[in-house]
Amino acid sequence: MKSTFLVSAVLISTAVAGCSHGEAPKKAAGPTVPVTVAAAAEQDLATPFEAGGVIRAQRVAVIVSRIMADVRAVAVKPGDRVRAGQALVLLDGRELQAHRTRASASQTAITQATALAEADRQAAEAGLALARLTHQRIADLKAKNSATQGELDEAVANLRSAEARMRVAEARVAEARASIESAAAGSSAADVAASYATLTAPFDGVVTEKSVDPGNMASPGQPLVTVEDDREFRLEVRLDESRAALVHVGDEVRVRLDGGALDAAGRVAEVQRVLDAGHDFLVKIDVPAGTSLRSGMYGRAVFRGAARRALAVPESAVVRRGQLASVFVVGADNHARLRLVNASEAIDGRVELRAGVQAGERVVLAPPPALVDGSPVNVGPAGAESGR
C-alpha cells in the first residue's frame, strides 16, 4: 500500500509540473511583416441572395421539316460540330426538283415567246410606217386630182389596219413581258421549295439532339435535329416577385458552378416580366465567354439585395479556405491574430462580417504569404484609413 501511494504521488507531481510548463506563454517569433490595414466599419451594404438555375446556350436552333417527305440521309449525330450552311438532313426532293425543272422550262418558253412578240411588234411597226407613207402620197395626189377617191379610201383603210396591228403587237409584247416576270417568280419559288429538301445548319455550333433516322417520314413542323451555339451561354434562374423587383437588366451578378467550372461575374441580359405557372420570373444572365460550359449544367447566381446597415470590410481582407473564412486582426501591440469570421458573399468588393470582428478593429488587406497567426507587423501609411 505504501509503495502504491508513493508511485501515485510521483506521477501526479510529474503531471502537474508538465501542465505548468505547457501553460507558459509563447512569444511569436519571426520577422516583422509589412501590411496594409483597414478598419471594420458600419456601412450601407446590399444583402446578397442566391438563386439556382440551369446553363443554356444563348442560341438554340431546332431544325424542322417544312415539307412531307421521306428522310434519305442524316449527316450528323449528337456531339458533332457543324459549320453554318453545312447539310444536316437530306429529304426526298424528287418531286420538288421536277417542279423546279418545269418552272425553268416554262421560263425559257416564255422568254422565247417574248422574243417572238417583239419581232411581231417590229413587223407591225414597219407596216404602219409604210401605210402612213402610202396614205400621205395618195392624199397628195388626190389634192392634185391625180388619184381617185377610191385609191385614197383604200390608203386610209390600210393605215387604220396597220395601226390596229401595231396595237395588237404592243399588247402581246406587254403580255409576254408580264409572263416573264411571273415565270421568273415561279422559278424562284420552285428553287426555294427544292431547297427544303436539304436542311442546313443556321450557324456554327454543336449538334445536341437527333430525332429522326433515314427511312422515316418527315412532316411539316416536325423537329429533326437540334443545334446550339456553344460559344455563348446564359444562366437561367427563377425568382419570386419580391426578389425579381430588385433585379434589372445590366446588373452585375456573381455566377458560380458546382465543381469550380465557373466563378466569375455575369450580367443580367433579360428579366421576363410575365409570371409563369409557378408565379416566378425568369431571369437570364450572360456568363463570360471562353468558359468550359455545357447546356444543362447547374449553377448559382448571387444577386444584390436591399441595402441595410452592416459591419463590413474590403473583400481582400477575407481569407477563404473551403467553407471557412478568416481575417487577420491587428491589435494595439501590432501583432496579427487570425480569427474565424462569419462572412457573407462579396458585393461591390465588400464583405459583411456577421461575427468574429468588432467595429473599429483593424484587419489586414490582402494578407501576404509570410503572415501567420501572431506575426509582428509594420502597418503601412494606408493603415490610418478606414478602407474604401
ChimeraX attribute file (.defattr): number of C-alpha atoms within 10 A of each C-alpha:
attribute: neighborCount
match mode: 1-to-1
recipient: residues
	/A:1	5
	/A:2	6
	/A:3	7
	/A:4	8
	/A:5	9
	/A:6	10
	/A:7	10
	/A:8	11
	/A:9	10
	/A:10	10
	/A:11	11
	/A:12	11
	/A:13	10
	/A:14	11
	/A:15	11
	/A:16	11
	/A:17	11
	/A:18	11
	/A:19	10
	/A:20	9
	/A:21	10
	/A:22	10
	/A:23	8
	/A:24	8
	/A:25	7
	/A:26	8
	/A:27	8
	/A:28	12
	/A:29	9
	/A:30	12
	/A:31	11
	/A:32	15
	/A:33	18
	/A:34	14
	/A:35	22
	/A:36	22
	/A:37	26
	/A:38	23
	/A:39	24
	/A:40	22
	/A:41	20
	/A:42	15
	/A:43	15
	/A:44	13
	/A:45	20
	/A:46	20
	/A:47	18
	/A:48	17
	/A:49	14
	/A:50	16
	/A:51	14
	/A:52	17
	/A:53	21
	/A:54	18
	/A:55	23
	/A:56	24
	/A:57	20
	/A:58	18
	/A:59	15
	/A:60	18
	/A:61	16
	/A:62	18
	/A:63	20
	/A:64	17
	/A:65	22
	/A:66	15
	/A:67	18
	/A:68	16
	/A:69	21
	/A:70	18
	/A:71	21
	/A:72	17
	/A:73	17
	/A:74	19
	/A:75	13
	/A:76	18
	/A:77	15
	/A:78	14
	/A:79	13
	/A:80	13
	/A:81	16
	/A:82	21
	/A:83	13
	/A:84	11
	/A:85	12
	/A:86	16
	/A:87	16
	/A:88	21
	/A:89	24
	/A:90	20
	/A:91	24
	/A:92	21
	/A:93	21
	/A:94	12
	/A:95	11
	/A:96	19
	/A:97	17
	/A:98	13
	/A:99	19
	/A:100	21
	/A:101	15
	/A:102	15
	/A:103	21
	/A:104	19
	/A:105	14
	/A:106	18
	/A:107	21
	/A:108	15
	/A:109	14
	/A:110	21
	/A:111	19
	/A:112	14
	/A:113	18
	/A:114	21
	/A:115	15
	/A:116	15
	/A:117	22
	/A:118	19
	/A:119	14
	/A:120	19
	/A:121	21
	/A:122	15
	/A:123	15
	/A:124	22
	/A:125	19
	/A:126	13
	/A:127	18
	/A:128	21
	/A:129	15
	/A:130	15
	/A:131	21
	/A:132	17
	/A:133	13
	/A:134	18
	/A:135	21
	/A:136	16
	/A:137	15
	/A:138	21
	/A:139	21
	/A:140	14
	/A:141	15
	/A:142	16
	/A:143	11
	/A:144	9
	/A:145	10
	/A:146	11
	/A:147	15
	/A:148	13
	/A:149	13
	/A:150	10
	/A:151	15
	/A:152	20
	/A:153	14
	/A:154	14
	/A:155	21
	/A:156	19
	/A:157	14
	/A:158	19
	/A:159	22
	/A:160	15
	/A:161	15
	/A:162	21
	/A:163	19
	/A:164	14
	/A:165	19
	/A:166	21
	/A:167	14
	/A:168	16
	/A:169	21
	/A:170	19
	/A:171	14
	/A:172	19
	/A:173	21
	/A:174	15
	/A:175	13
	/A:176	21
	/A:177	19
	/A:178	14
	/A:179	18
	/A:180	21
	/A:181	14
	/A:182	14
	/A:183	21
	/A:184	19
	/A:185	14
	/A:186	19
	/A:187	21
	/A:188	15
	/A:189	15
	/A:190	20
	/A:191	18
	/A:192	13
	/A:193	17
	/A:194	19
	/A:195	16
	/A:196	18
	/A:197	24
	/A:198	16
	/A:199	21
	/A:200	19
	/A:201	23
	/A:202	19
	/A:203	17
	/A:204	17
	/A:205	21
	/A:206	22
	/A:207	23
	/A:208	17
	/A:209	18
	/A:210	19
	/A:211	11
	/A:212	17
	/A:213	16
	/A:214	15
	/A:215	14
	/A:216	13
	/A:217	15
	/A:218	22
	/A:219	15
	/A:220	11
	/A:221	13
	/A:222	17
	/A:223	17
	/A:224	21
	/A:225	25
	/A:226	18
	/A:227	27
	/A:228	26
	/A:229	20
	/A:230	23
	/A:231	18
	/A:232	18
	/A:233	24
	/A:234	25
	/A:235	30
	/A:236	24
	/A:237	22
	/A:238	21
	/A:239	20
	/A:240	13
	/A:241	13
	/A:242	10
	/A:243	16
	/A:244	19
	/A:245	13
	/A:246	12
	/A:247	19
	/A:248	14
	/A:249	13
	/A:250	13
	/A:251	14
	/A:252	20
	/A:253	22
	/A:254	21
	/A:255	24
	/A:256	21
	/A:257	20
	/A:258	11
	/A:259	8
	/A:260	7
	/A:261	13
	/A:262	17
	/A:263	18
	/A:264	14
	/A:265	16
	/A:266	23
	/A:267	20
	/A:268	21
	/A:269	17
	/A:270	16
	/A:271	20
	/A:272	13
	/A:273	13
	/A:274	10
	/A:275	13
	/A:276	11
	/A:277	7
	/A:278	8
	/A:279	12
	/A:280	19
	/A:281	22
	/A:282	20
	/A:283	22
	/A:284	25
	/A:285	29
	/A:286	24
	/A:287	26
	/A:288	17
	/A:289	13
	/A:290	10
	/A:291	15
	/A:292	9
	/A:293	20
	/A:294	15
	/A:295	16
	/A:296	12
	/A:297	14
	/A:298	17
	/A:299	21
	/A:300	21
	/A:301	23
	/A:302	20
	/A:303	24
	/A:304	21
	/A:305	18
	/A:306	13
	/A:307	12
	/A:308	12
	/A:309	13
	/A:310	18
	/A:311	21
	/A:312	24
	/A:313	31
	/A:314	24
	/A:315	19
	/A:316	16
	/A:317	21
	/A:318	24
	/A:319	18
	/A:320	12
	/A:321	8
	/A:322	6
	/A:323	5
	/A:324	11
	/A:325	16
	/A:326	19
	/A:327	27
	/A:328	27
	/A:329	26
	/A:330	25
	/A:331	13
	/A:332	9
	/A:333	8
	/A:334	15
	/A:335	21
	/A:336	25
	/A:337	18
	/A:338	19
	/A:339	14
	/A:340	16
	/A:341	18
	/A:342	15
	/A:343	21
	/A:344	17
	/A:345	18
	/A:346	21
	/A:347	21
	/A:348	12
	/A:349	11
	/A:350	22
	/A:351	23
	/A:352	27
	/A:353	24
	/A:354	14
	/A:355	11
	/A:356	13
	/A:357	22
	/A:358	13
	/A:359	14
	/A:360	13
	/A:361	16
	/A:362	27
	/A:363	30
	/A:364	27
	/A:365	24
	/A:366	17
	/A:367	20
	/A:368	12
	/A:369	7
	/A:370	11
	/A:371	21
	/A:372	17
	/A:373	13
	/A:374	19
	/A:375	22
	/A:376	22
	/A:377	20
	/A:378	16
	/A:379	18
	/A:380	11
	/A:381	10
	/A:382	13
	/A:383	18
	/A:384	13
	/A:385	12
	/A:386	17
	/A:387	19
	/A:388	9
